[in-house]
């Protein structure tokens, strides 16, 4: 029996440069998280850990802001131009999740 392929997932075409920038930012965030874990393992002072945690949170928020801007300018505009206005509801749902 032939194996079915699922075409139900959307993807985003990114340039190699854009992909590298996103991955670089994620690697930096991952390093921050590892650093926080190390602080906990070394029984660092709570306020010091909290400051680093806040910095990691800010880095994730910055990553999300950049990604949502790229999504709106690229994917959303493209889909609306192609007559797919359902992308607006998807965007609203995504923003609602981000703002919890």
Secondary structure, DSSP 8 states (H G I E B T S, - for coil): ---------------HHHHHHHHHHHHHHHHHHHHHHHHHHTT--HHHHHHHHHHHHHHHHHHHHHHHHHHIIIIIHHHHHTT-THHHHHHHHHHHHHT-
